[in-house]
Amino acid sequence: MFIASIRLELSIPHANSLKAKRMVVSSLLDRVRHRFGAAVAEVGEQDLWQRSVIGIALVSGENTHVREMADRVVGFVEANWEGEVCHIEVEIL
């Protein structure tokens, strides 16, 4: 069994409140969850309006498959996120 752990630090420049931030972050989490079947959660910076840290977990029986899926998830977030993806950390266990 192989696990991909992805940590993404995101900027949310247009958020002017926690409610606005949660709306855009929740939308992203739902899209990643439904498109890739991944476990997704906001894991940091919950109290800041314009920053968020997202954690994503993927599981596969094959190392190459979990790496490919991690690359696809990161590419999807980068292509569909309105703000900047400030930092990407991927770990395969």
MOPAC internal coordinates of N, CA, C and O (Angstrom, degrees):
PM7 1SCF
backbone

  N    0.0000 0     0.00 0     0.00 0    0    0    0
  C    1.4458 1     0.00 0     0.00 0    1    0    0
  C    1.5269 1   108.85 1     0.00 0    2    1    0
  O    1.2310 1   120.97 1   -44.71 1    3    2    1
  N    1.3290 1   115.75 1   135.29 1    3    2    1
  C    1.4532 1   122.16 1   179.46 1    5    3    2
  C    1.5205 1   109.35 1  -123.49 1    6    5    3
  O    1.2310 1   120.92 1   -39.67 1    7    6    5
  N    1.3272 1   115.84 1   140.33 1    7    6    5
  C    1.4574 1   122.26 1  -177.00 1    9    7    6
  C    1.5200 1   108.64 1  -125.37 1   10    9    7
  O    1.2310 1   120.94 1   -48.70 1   11   10    9
  N    1.3262 1   115.81 1   131.30 1   11   10    9
  C    1.4650 1   120.98 1   172.51 1   13   11   10
  C    1.5177 1   107.58 1  -103.55 1   14   13   11
  O    1.2310 1   121.13 1   -54.36 1   15   14   13
  N    1.3062 1   115.44 1   125.64 1   15   14   13
  C    1.4568 1   122.46 1   175.56 1   17   15   14
  C    1.5216 1   107.28 1  -110.54 1   18   17   15
  O    1.2310 1   120.73 1   -60.12 1   19   18   17
  N    1.3379 1   116.21 1   119.88 1   19   18   17
  C    1.4637 1   121.54 1  -176.91 1   21   19   18
  C    1.5232 1   108.19 1  -117.83 1   22   21   19
  O    1.2310 1   121.17 1   -48.74 1   23   22   21
  N    1.3139 1   115.36 1   131.26 1   23   22   21
  C    1.4755 1   121.77 1   176.89 1   25   23   22
  C    1.5147 1   107.80 1  -123.97 1   26   25   23
  O    1.2310 1   120.79 1   -59.76 1   27   26   25
  N    1.3317 1   116.10 1   120.24 1   27   26   25
  C    1.4579 1   121.84 1  -177.85 1   29   27   26
  C    1.5218 1   109.47 1  -119.74 1   30   29   27
  O    1.2310 1   120.98 1   -51.07 1   31   30   29
  N    1.3186 1   115.74 1   128.93 1   31   30   29
  C    1.4581 1   120.85 1   173.62 1   33   31   30
  C    1.5198 1   107.03 1  -101.03 1   34   33   31
  O    1.2310 1   120.71 1   -56.37 1   35   34   33
  N    1.3243 1   116.25 1   123.63 1   35   34   33
  C    1.4538 1   122.11 1  -174.00 1   37   35   34
  C    1.5137 1   111.43 1  -118.95 1   38   37   35
  O    1.2310 1   120.78 1   -35.37 1   39   38   37
  N    1.3274 1   116.11 1   144.63 1   39   38   37
  C    1.4628 1   120.49 1   170.27 1   41   39   38
  C    1.5214 1   107.48 1  -100.81 1   42   41   39
  O    1.2310 1   121.20 1   -32.43 1   43   42   41
  N    1.3251 1   115.32 1   147.57 1   43   42   41
  C    1.4623 1   121.83 1  -179.69 1   45   43   42
  C    1.5303 1   106.54 1  -130.10 1   46   45   43
  O    1.2310 1   120.11 1  -102.37 1   47   46   45
  N    1.3310 1   117.40 1    77.63 1   47   46   45
  C    1.4604 1   120.53 1  -170.54 1   49   47   46
  C    1.5285 1   114.35 1   -65.60 1   50   49   47
  O    1.2310 1   119.38 1   154.62 1   51   50   49
  N    1.3226 1   118.78 1   -25.38 1   51   50   49
  C    1.4584 1   120.94 1  -175.96 1   53   51   50
  C    1.5249 1   113.23 1   -90.97 1   54   53   51
  O    1.2310 1   119.86 1   174.94 1   55   54   53
  N    1.3233 1   117.86 1    -5.06 1   55   54   53
  C    1.4720 1   120.11 1  -179.04 1   57   55   54
  C    1.5222 1   109.45 1   -74.74 1   58   57   55
  O    1.2310 1   120.85 1   -51.17 1   59   58   57
  N    1.3181 1   115.97 1   128.83 1   59   58   57
  C    1.4618 1   120.47 1   178.00 1   61   59   58
  C    1.5285 1   111.81 1  -115.78 1   62   61   59
  O    1.2310 1   120.81 1  -171.92 1   63   62   61
  N    1.3397 1   116.05 1     8.08 1   63   62   61
  C    1.4575 1   121.45 1   176.85 1   65   63   62
  C    1.5263 1   108.59 1  -161.82 1   66   65   63
  O    1.2310 1   120.89 1   -14.37 1   67   66   65
  N    1.3156 1   115.90 1   165.63 1   67   66   65
  C    1.4658 1   119.93 1   176.51 1   69   67   66
  C    1.5277 1   110.48 1   -65.37 1   70   69   67
  O    1.2310 1   120.35 1   145.65 1   71   70   69
  N    1.3220 1   116.94 1   -34.35 1   71   70   69
  C    1.4619 1   120.64 1   178.91 1   73   71   70
  C    1.5301 1   110.52 1   -63.51 1   74   73   71
  O    1.2310 1   119.96 1   135.74 1   75   74   73
  N    1.3147 1   117.67 1   -44.26 1   75   74   73
  C    1.4673 1   121.56 1   178.04 1   77   75   74
  C    1.5233 1   110.91 1   -63.89 1   78   77   75
  O    1.2310 1   120.81 1   139.02 1   79   78   77
  N    1.3173 1   116.06 1   -40.98 1   79   78   77
  C    1.4744 1   120.75 1   178.27 1   81   79   78
  C    1.5199 1   110.15 1   -61.86 1   82   81   79
  O    1.2310 1   120.22 1   131.42 1   83   82   81
  N    1.3201 1   117.19 1   -48.58 1   83   82   81
  C    1.4669 1   120.63 1  -177.28 1   85   83   82
  C    1.5201 1   111.59 1   -62.21 1   86   85   83
  O    1.2310 1   120.21 1   146.30 1   87   86   85
  N    1.3171 1   117.20 1   -33.70 1   87   86   85
  C    1.4508 1   120.71 1   179.68 1   89   87   86
  C    1.5366 1   110.82 1   -63.16 1   90   89   87
  O    1.2310 1   119.95 1   132.23 1   91   90   89
  N    1.3349 1   117.71 1   -47.77 1   91   90   89
  C    1.4686 1   119.70 1  -178.34 1   93   91   90
  C    1.5264 1   111.43 1   -73.75 1   94   93   91
  O    1.2310 1   120.11 1   143.83 1   95   94   93
  N    1.3265 1   117.39 1   -36.17 1   95   94   93
  C    1.4713 1   120.18 1   178.59 1   97   95   94
  C    1.5251 1   110.20 1   -67.32 1   98   97   95
  O    1.2310 1   120.03 1   136.21 1   99   98   97
  N    1.3261 1   117.55 1   -43.79 1   99   98   97
  C    1.4708 1   120.81 1   178.90 1  101   99   98
  C    1.5200 1   111.63 1   -60.60 1  102  101   99
  O    1.2310 1   120.72 1   140.47 1  103  102  101
  N    1.3200 1   116.24 1   -39.53 1  103  102  101
  C    1.4575 1   120.17 1   178.17 1  105  103  102
  C    1.5295 1   110.93 1   -61.81 1  106  105  103
  O    1.2310 1   120.55 1   135.08 1  107  106  105
  N    1.3216 1   116.55 1   -44.92 1  107  106  105
  C    1.4634 1   120.34 1   178.45 1  109  107  106
  C    1.5261 1   110.85 1   -63.35 1  110  109  107
  O    1.2310 1   120.04 1   134.90 1  111  110  109
  N    1.3153 1   117.54 1   -45.10 1  111  110  109
  C    1.4617 1   121.12 1  -179.53 1  113  111  110
  C    1.5239 1   110.58 1   -59.69 1  114  113  111
  O    1.2310 1   120.17 1   135.73 1  115  114  113
  N    1.3196 1   117.28 1   -44.27 1  115  114  113
  C    1.4651 1   120.80 1   179.48 1  117  115  114
  C    1.5237 1   111.84 1   -62.68 1  118  117  115
  O    1.2310 1   120.49 1   137.01 1  119  118  117
  N    1.3417 1   116.66 1   -42.99 1  119  118  117
  C    1.4639 1   119.48 1  -179.88 1  121  119  118
  C    1.5234 1   111.84 1   -64.25 1  122  121  119
  O    1.2310 1   119.89 1   138.04 1  123  122  121
  N    1.3271 1   117.81 1   -41.96 1  123  122  121
  C    1.4732 1   121.02 1   178.81 1  125  123  122
  C    1.5239 1   109.95 1   -66.80 1  126  125  123
  O    1.2310 1   120.53 1   136.23 1  127  126  125
  N    1.3095 1   116.58 1   -43.77 1  127  126  125
  C    1.4728 1   121.67 1  -179.72 1  129  127  126
  C    1.5276 1   110.75 1   -59.18 1  130  129  127
  O    1.2310 1   120.03 1   132.40 1  131  130  129
  N    1.3115 1   117.55 1   -47.60 1  131  130  129
  C    1.4606 1   120.92 1  -176.47 1  133  131  130
  C    1.5270 1   113.33 1   -75.67 1  134  133  131
  O    1.2310 1   120.25 1   143.95 1  135  134  133
  N    1.3077 1   117.12 1   -36.05 1  135  134  133
  C    1.4669 1   119.91 1  -177.82 1  137  135  134
  C    1.5313 1   112.14 1   -74.20 1  138  137  135
  O    1.2310 1   120.09 1   142.69 1  139  138  137
  N    1.3449 1   117.44 1   -37.31 1  139  138  137
  C    1.4620 1   120.58 1  -172.90 1  141  139  138
  C    1.5244 1   114.22 1  -114.94 1  142  141  139
  O    1.2310 1   119.34 1   172.93 1  143  142  141
  N    1.3180 1   118.86 1    -7.07 1  143  142  141
  C    1.4645 1   121.08 1  -177.93 1  145  143  142
  C    1.5145 1   111.99 1    66.27 1  146  145  143
  O    1.2310 1   120.49 1  -149.66 1  147  146  145
  N    1.3109 1   116.67 1    30.34 1  147  146  145
  C    1.4661 1   122.47 1  -175.76 1  149  147  146
  C    1.5273 1   110.39 1   -92.27 1  150  149  147
  O    1.2310 1   121.07 1   -23.25 1  151  150  149
  N    1.3074 1   115.56 1   156.75 1  151  150  149
  C    1.4621 1   121.60 1   168.74 1  153  151  150
  C    1.5237 1   106.45 1   -85.76 1  154  153  151
  O    1.2310 1   120.25 1   -54.82 1  155  154  153
  N    1.3438 1   117.14 1   125.18 1  155  154  153
  C    1.4554 1   121.90 1  -172.80 1  157  155  154
  C    1.5205 1   109.53 1  -136.27 1  158  157  155
  O    1.2310 1   120.77 1   -41.21 1  159  158  157
  N    1.3450 1   116.14 1   138.79 1  159  158  157
  C    1.4642 1   120.26 1   177.08 1  161  159  158
  C    1.5200 1   109.94 1  -156.10 1  162  161  159
  O    1.2310 1   121.31 1   -26.21 1  163  162  161
  N    1.3247 1   115.11 1   153.79 1  163  162  161
  C    1.4595 1   119.76 1   169.90 1  165  163  162
  C    1.5261 1   105.84 1   -80.77 1  166  165  163
  O    1.2310 1   120.34 1   -58.61 1  167  166  165
  N    1.3208 1   116.95 1   121.39 1  167  166  165
  C    1.4643 1   120.76 1  -171.95 1  169  167  166
  C    1.5236 1   113.95 1  -115.96 1  170  169  167
  O    1.2310 1   120.46 1  -178.52 1  171  170  169
  N    1.3264 1   116.73 1     1.48 1  171  170  169
  C    1.4566 1   118.70 1   179.40 1  173  171  170
  C    1.5128 1   111.97 1  -165.44 1  174  173  171
  O    1.2310 1   121.29 1   -17.21 1  175  174  173
  N    1.3196 1   115.14 1   162.79 1  175  174  173
  C    1.4651 1   123.34 1   177.58 1  177  175  174
  C    1.5308 1   112.30 1    60.72 1  178  177  175
  O    1.2310 1   120.02 1  -148.80 1  179  178  177
  N    1.3353 1   117.57 1    31.20 1  179  178  177
  C    1.4618 1   120.90 1  -178.27 1  181  179  178
  C    1.5212 1   113.13 1   -63.99 1  182  181  179
  O    1.2310 1   120.04 1   155.80 1  183  182  181
  N    1.3177 1   117.53 1   -24.20 1  183  182  181
  C    1.4610 1   120.08 1  -176.17 1  185  183  182
  C    1.5356 1   113.47 1   -95.04 1  186  185  183
  O    1.2310 1   119.72 1  -178.33 1  187  186  185
  N    1.3306 1   118.14 1     1.67 1  187  186  185
  C    1.4666 1   121.43 1   178.26 1  189  187  186
  C    1.5239 1   110.20 1  -102.69 1  190  189  187
  O    1.2310 1   120.22 1   -40.33 1  191  190  189
  N    1.3120 1   117.19 1   139.67 1  191  190  189
  C    1.4597 1   122.05 1  -177.34 1  193  191  190
  C    1.5101 1   113.53 1   -70.92 1  194  193  191
  O    1.2310 1   120.02 1   140.45 1  195  194  193
  N    1.3166 1   117.57 1   -39.55 1  195  194  193
  C    1.4626 1   120.02 1  -169.11 1  197  195  194
  C    1.5219 1   114.41 1  -111.93 1  198  197  195
  O    1.2310 1   120.16 1  -162.48 1  199  198  197
  N    1.3207 1   117.30 1    17.52 1  199  198  197
  C    1.4718 1   121.99 1   177.97 1  201  199  198
  C    1.5197 1   108.82 1  -138.14 1  202  201  199
  O    1.2310 1   121.11 1   -29.05 1  203  202  201
  N    1.3290 1   115.48 1   150.95 1  203  202  201
  C    1.4533 1   120.67 1   175.40 1  205  203  202
  C    1.5223 1   108.72 1  -153.85 1  206  205  203
  O    1.2310 1   120.86 1   -32.87 1  207  206  205
  N    1.3065 1   115.96 1   147.13 1  207  206  205
  C    1.4569 1   121.83 1   172.77 1  209  207  206
  C    1.5244 1   106.75 1  -119.26 1  210  209  207
  O    1.2310 1   121.16 1   -56.33 1  211  210  209
  N    1.3320 1   115.38 1   123.67 1  211  210  209
  C    1.4581 1   122.86 1  -176.52 1  213  211  210
  C    1.5306 1   108.66 1  -110.56 1  214  213  211
  O    1.2310 1   120.61 1   -45.37 1  215  214  213
  N    1.3206 1   116.45 1   134.63 1  215  214  213
  C    1.4591 1   122.14 1   174.29 1  217  215  214
  C    1.5161 1   109.60 1  -110.97 1  218  217  215
  O    1.2310 1   120.76 1   -44.84 1  219  218  217
  N    1.3276 1   116.16 1   135.16 1  219  218  217
  C    1.4708 1   121.80 1  -178.96 1  221  219  218
  C    1.5228 1   107.92 1  -132.71 1  222  221  219
  O    1.2310 1   120.74 1   -44.54 1  223  222  221
  N    1.3418 1   116.19 1   135.46 1  223  222  221
  C    1.4611 1   120.65 1   178.50 1  225  223  222
  C    1.5299 1   109.70 1  -124.86 1  226  225  223
  O    1.2310 1   121.21 1   -43.79 1  227  226  225
  N    1.3283 1   115.30 1   136.21 1  227  226  225
  C    1.4602 1   122.89 1   177.50 1  229  227  226
  C    1.5215 1   108.29 1  -129.11 1  230  229  227
  O    1.2310 1   120.08 1   -34.95 1  231  230  229
  N    1.3201 1   117.44 1   145.05 1  231  230  229
  C    1.4635 1   122.05 1  -179.89 1  233  231  230
  C    1.5204 1   108.78 1  -129.80 1  234  233  231
  O    1.2310 1   120.77 1   -41.46 1  235  234  233
  N    1.3411 1   116.14 1   138.54 1  235  234  233
  C    1.4578 1   121.51 1   176.96 1  237  235  234
  C    1.5259 1   109.56 1  -151.71 1  238  237  235
  O    1.2310 1   121.35 1   -19.90 1  239  238  237
  N    1.2897 1   115.02 1   160.10 1  239  238  237
  C    1.4613 1   120.53 1   176.50 1  241  239  238
  C    1.5144 1   112.71 1   -82.76 1  242  241  239
  O    1.2310 1   120.39 1   169.13 1  243  242  241
  N    1.3329 1   116.87 1   -10.87 1  243  242  241
  C    1.4641 1   121.14 1  -177.94 1  245  243  242
  C    1.5255 1   110.97 1  -124.86 1  246  245  243
  O    1.2310 1   121.25 1   -43.70 1  247  246  245
  N    1.2991 1   115.21 1   136.30 1  247  246  245
  C    1.4527 1   122.24 1  -179.49 1  249  247  246
  C    1.5300 1   111.36 1   -60.68 1  250  249  247
  O    1.2310 1   120.10 1   133.20 1  251  250  249
  N    1.3235 1   117.41 1   -46.80 1  251  250  249
  C    1.4635 1   120.17 1  -177.76 1  253  251  250
  C    1.5226 1   111.79 1   -64.32 1  254  253  251
  O    1.2310 1   120.51 1   142.50 1  255  254  253
  N    1.3186 1   116.63 1   -37.50 1  255  254  253
  C    1.4647 1   120.12 1   179.98 1  257  255  254
  C    1.5283 1   111.61 1   -65.67 1  258  257  255
  O    1.2310 1   120.28 1   135.89 1  259  258  257
  N    1.3241 1   117.07 1   -44.11 1  259  258  257
  C    1.4622 1   119.72 1  -178.69 1  261  259  258
  C    1.5338 1   110.31 1   -67.49 1  262  261  259
  O    1.2310 1   119.78 1   145.48 1  263  262  261
  N    1.3220 1   118.03 1   -34.52 1  263  262  261
  C    1.4722 1   121.02 1   176.11 1  265  263  262
  C    1.5298 1   111.29 1   -66.64 1  266  265  263
  O    1.2310 1   120.54 1   136.76 1  267  266  265
  N    1.3235 1   116.56 1   -43.24 1  267  266  265
  C    1.4633 1   120.50 1   177.59 1  269  267  266
  C    1.5260 1   110.99 1   -61.75 1  270  269  267
  O    1.2310 1   120.57 1   136.31 1  271  270  269
  N    1.3240 1   116.51 1   -43.69 1  271  270  269
  C    1.4652 1   120.45 1   179.76 1  273  271  270
  C    1.5288 1   110.76 1   -64.05 1  274  273  271
  O    1.2310 1   120.26 1   139.22 1  275  274  273
  N    1.3184 1   117.11 1   -40.78 1  275  274  273
  C    1.4692 1   120.26 1   178.21 1  277  275  274
  C    1.5232 1   110.32 1   -61.76 1  278  277  275
  O    1.2310 1   120.20 1   137.22 1  279  278  277
  N    1.3269 1   117.23 1   -42.78 1  279  278  277
  C    1.4669 1   120.99 1   177.67 1  281  279  278
  C    1.5246 1   111.02 1   -62.14 1  282  281  279
  O    1.2310 1   120.33 1   139.39 1  283  282  281
  N    1.3268 1   116.98 1   -40.61 1  283  282  281
  C    1.4694 1   120.99 1   179.19 1  285  283  282
  C    1.5220 1   111.51 1   -65.74 1  286  285  283
  O    1.2310 1   120.51 1   137.60 1  287  286  285
  N    1.3255 1   116.64 1   -42.40 1  287  286  285
  C    1.4646 1   120.27 1   179.50 1  289  287  286
  C    1.5299 1   110.22 1   -62.65 1  290  289  287
  O    1.2310 1   120.40 1   132.48 1  291  290  289
  N    1.3233 1   116.83 1   -47.52 1  291  290  289
  C    1.4642 1   120.76 1  -179.76 1  293  291  290
  C    1.5313 1   109.75 1   -61.93 1  294  293  291
  O    1.2310 1   119.92 1   136.10 1  295  294  293
  N    1.3171 1   117.75 1   -43.90 1  295  294  293
  C    1.4623 1   121.32 1   177.96 1  297  295  294
  C    1.5200 1   112.18 1   -61.71 1  298  297  295
  O    1.2310 1   120.48 1   139.72 1  299  298  297
  N    1.3277 1   116.70 1   -40.28 1  299  298  297
  C    1.4581 1   121.02 1   178.40 1  301  299  298
  C    1.5235 1   110.81 1   -63.02 1  302  301  299
  O    1.2310 1   120.27 1   134.41 1  303  302  301
  N    1.3291 1   117.08 1   -45.59 1  303  302  301
  C    1.4665 1   120.09 1  -179.98 1  305  303  302
  C    1.5244 1   110.11 1   -63.53 1  306  305  303
  O    1.2310 1   120.10 1   134.26 1  307  306  305
  N    1.3157 1   117.41 1   -45.74 1  307  306  305
  C    1.4686 1   120.39 1   179.83 1  309  307  306
  C    1.5331 1   111.66 1   -60.28 1  310  309  307
  O    1.2310 1   120.14 1   141.41 1  311  310  309
  N    1.3269 1   117.33 1   -38.59 1  311  310  309
  C    1.4579 1   121.20 1  -177.88 1  313  311  310
  C    1.5289 1   112.78 1   -76.29 1  314  313  311
  O    1.2310 1   120.08 1   154.06 1  315  314  313
  N    1.3327 1   117.44 1   -25.94 1  315  314  313
  C    1.4537 1   120.64 1  -172.64 1  317  315  314
  C    1.5198 1   114.45 1  -111.65 1  318  317  315
  O    1.2310 1   119.72 1  -177.70 1  319  318  317
  N    1.3084 1   118.14 1     2.30 1  319  318  317
  C    1.4598 1   120.93 1  -179.31 1  321  319  318
  C    1.5154 1   109.65 1   -94.30 1  322  321  319
  O    1.2310 1   120.32 1   -50.73 1  323  322  321
  N    1.3219 1   116.99 1   129.27 1  323  322  321
  C    1.4631 1   121.51 1  -177.15 1  325  323  322
  C    1.5262 1   112.56 1   -73.12 1  326  325  323
  O    1.2310 1   120.33 1   150.06 1  327  326  325
  N    1.3071 1   116.97 1   -29.94 1  327  326  325
  C    1.4609 1   120.94 1   179.44 1  329  327  326
  C    1.5161 1   111.06 1   -92.38 1  330  329  327
  O    1.2310 1   121.10 1    21.29 1  331  330  329
  N    1.3029 1   115.51 1  -158.71 1  331  330  329
  C    1.4623 1   121.70 1  -179.02 1  333  331  330
  C    1.5287 1   110.26 1   -98.91 1  334  333  331
  O    1.2310 1   120.91 1   -42.15 1  335  334  333
  N    1.3306 1   115.87 1   137.85 1  335  334  333
  C    1.4640 1   120.85 1   169.76 1  337  335  334
  C    1.5226 1   104.82 1   -88.45 1  338  337  335
  O    1.2310 1   120.76 1   -75.77 1  339  338  337
  N    1.3319 1   116.15 1   104.23 1  339  338  337
  C    1.4668 1   121.79 1  -170.73 1  341  339  338
  C    1.5275 1   113.24 1   -77.55 1  342  341  339
  O    1.2310 1   120.48 1   145.70 1  343  342  341
  N    1.3375 1   116.69 1   -34.30 1  343  342  341
  C    1.4650 1   120.08 1  -176.34 1  345  343  342
  C    1.5173 1   108.75 1  -153.06 1  346  345  343
  O    1.2310 1   120.94 1   -40.54 1  347  346  345
  N    1.3290 1   115.81 1   139.46 1  347  346  345
  C    1.4594 1   122.21 1   178.41 1  349  347  346
  C    1.5191 1   108.30 1  -126.76 1  350  349  347
  O    1.2310 1   120.93 1   -50.63 1  351  350  349
  N    1.3099 1   115.82 1   129.37 1  351  350  349
  C    1.4562 1   121.14 1   177.42 1  353  351  350
  C    1.5287 1   108.02 1  -131.58 1  354  353  351
  O    1.2310 1   120.60 1   -59.80 1  355  354  353
  N    1.3274 1   116.47 1   120.20 1  355  354  353
  C    1.4646 1   121.72 1   179.33 1  357  355  354
  C    1.5221 1   108.06 1  -121.14 1  358  357  355
  O    1.2310 1   120.87 1   -50.47 1  359  358  357
  N    1.3199 1   115.94 1   129.53 1  359  358  357
  C    1.4561 1   121.35 1   178.16 1  361  359  358
  C    1.5194 1   108.45 1  -129.34 1  362  361  359
  O    1.2310 1   120.29 1   -48.42 1  363  362  361
  N    1.3207 1   117.05 1   131.58 1  363  362  361
  C    1.4496 1   122.69 1   177.04 1  365  363  362
  C    1.5261 1   108.46 1  -105.84 1  366  365  363
  O    1.2310 1   121.04 1   -56.01 1  367  366  365
  N    1.3031 1   115.61 1   123.99 1  367  366  365
  C    1.4728 1   120.91 1  -178.67 1  369  367  366
  C    1.5174 1   110.02 1  -109.51 1  370  369  367
  O    1.2310 1   120.10 1   180.00 1  371  370  369

